[in-house]
Amino acid sequence: MKVRRHDHDSMDMSGMDMGGMDMGSSVAGVPSLDLLMQYYWAVVGSFVGIAALVNVANILICRQRLSAARRGHTKPAKPKALLLRINATATAIIREANNATLAPLNFTGRNIRLPTVGRTAIVAGNVVTLLVLCFYKFNLSDQWSFQDIAYRTGCISVVQLPLIFLSAGKNNIIGWLTGTSYERLNWLHRWVARCLLLTTTIHMGYWFADWAPYNYIGRKVKTDPITQHGLISWCLLLWIVLSSVAPIRGWKYEFFVIQHLGSMAAFLAFVYKHVNSWPLSVRIYVYLPIALVCVDRLVRALRTLYINLSIFHPKQRRDGQVSALWAAKATFTPLPHDTTRITIANPPISWTPGQHVFLSCHSVVPLQSHPFTIASLPADGAMEFYVKRERGATRRFHSHAEKLHLSLSSNGGRQPEKDRRAVAIDGPYGRMRPLRQFDSAVLFAGSTGATFTVPLLREIVEHWKRQHSPPSSPAAPLGGGGLLNVFPDGAATRRVRFVWVVKSRGQLGWFAAQLSRVMDDVAALRRGGADVDVEMSVYVTCDPAFTDERKSAAGATTVVTSPPRLSGADDADEKHLAKQTAAVREVEDSSYASSLLSSSDDTATKRKSACGPDGTCCCQTTIEDEADAIEPAICTCCNGRKPAPQAAQSPSSSASSSVSYPPPGSLHPAIALLAGRPHPEAIARKVLERALGESAVVVCGPRALARDVRGAAVRLSDERAVHRGTGAQGVWLHVEGFGF
């Protein structure tokens, strides 16, 4: 009987054999291990290359549209050339499939939501590629093949390491080539790690299966260093994957980051020791991740030093805007509803709307850095953030702002210089296609998600103003110079629909001035003959006082007109009738409404489900047609508790009764203010039906709102047969979510 055993100690390092590990092929007609490893990167490289070509095409299309808009074309966002029409049709089909979501799985009464079809296809393609490379031309039931399978799966496991780190770094070549920001690649980073866990488990399992008939497993684990290093590496990888699931990742994010970095460093160290005796063609895939980590950290460190040290910003030093060392100082202002406004005057960097930075303030929160979306434009001369108080750093930011606010009365309402804190900025990060290349844009925001959508709206309006200003008028810089300004001025956009969902009217003060200024600017442009339009709606979901006002107004009014809109007087197809029956009704299939509330037909159940976590009021009605909204939203409270004076304010915030906040600014009369929840599909449909070219649908907010908007975009694209002979134009969807 021929006995075949794996003995790491007998590896012959003078050649390529390594105790049985031949980098050639042990099966006739099968490529060598080196070639199989190269095949994997050929597949990955092809996928990245295609995505890079798509990115280049999108940049060229954007430049073409903006140039056409500046030349006065009436439909710059509509593809006219045959090649562009073919591209638009193919893009529409791929988008529908990519954004479609599989039906949730029901497990023990709980729905498990699945990723989109696009992400599922990418992960499935990666798994299939790996399994084919692992098992090609092997007889899986032949025990004499177990050692060869184990060797090959080990090589295929090691070859995945660079991809994990390429998709993790904040400065990575994949994101640069494909026009994708690092945070939008993070899901790929996690799934590649899970695929690595799969192949390493197969690798370990086949070694154990090869040793088991000879009772050799225990001896190898106890005495063989290579086996020990491999087993420790597998345990570390298992911990990394398990600790990276969303509930654990969001539980204590600061702790997660520290342990994640430490675990990855230990994992790489033990993998290096595990493969240290393997050929260089294998070890190179361990050296590359180490190099990628070092390069990413070095680039971030150098850029952070350049941004934050005042020595590199002589202009700000001359103007007295910076301290002796740091280039950026921030003021902290408390706002209602557990929110802190952080303002950096004369920031040392520029940015584009929708980007974010990692902000550190070590005098308030030592040794921590957190991502915040920039809520202002570079032309404002200040960088603003609206930070919702949660746990950890955001809570300490808010407490610090409240303490400063209490001291303002002794300083005549002006914050002294000593209260401005030195901050460090890392960024900006984030990429998205410019919205001004689309004919129409629909922007949905939930709560602080407006920090993402308001700058996008304002940028479009600023380009409208520049495009329709007299040639002799000096154009104010819009920011985003240098490498950020790769697109020409101008805007192909004609219409923007802006929807903001808040819990209470107190939150409106965050952006009341900016939104009102937008409406005034658009009104002035329309008076000058510009064919542009902005329609805004604000939905208030958890404000009992506001809901009571709406009920009183509805009861005292016999004829109800639609909310005032800027474009209502000029659009012939706008509805002008008031109905005597309610157009505000429950939509049972709305996941946004059902995410917090039950959709039972029983009135008592509705009343019970219409409550927030502390017995506060939460409106559960979904408004399908704002023009016909007559009845007030159902808004009740349960558990016998009285609603809080301000529903969205937490007990800890209301306990600080000594802190008085400035009253929120009043909204422009052309902005519709409603009690209830929006119906994304109905809102988007009206915009898309009037679009003369490709449109954009953007959402930033809670997951339930993002799911509703994503589903609405997919259904409308499929229903209207976009770019398939119906004349319906394309829909580009961008989903920006909360969380880590």
PyMOL commands that set and color helices and strands:
alter all, ss='L'
color gray80, all
select helices_A, chain A and resi 8-10+33-70+82-99+117-135+143-158+161-166+173-178+182-184+186-214+217-223+225-243+246-251+253-274+280-308+310-312+314-318+378-380+393-406+408-411+417-419+435-437+447-467+482-484+505-510+512-527+544-556+591-594+603-609+626-628+651-654+680-689+703-719
alter helices_A, ss='H'
color red, helices_A
select strands_A, chain A and resi 105-107+110-112+329-335+339-345+356-360+370-373+382-388+421-422+424-429+440-446+495-502+533-540+584-585+622-623+672-675+677-678+695-701+731-737
alter strands_A, ss='S'
color yellow, strands_A
deselect
rebuild
show_as cartoon
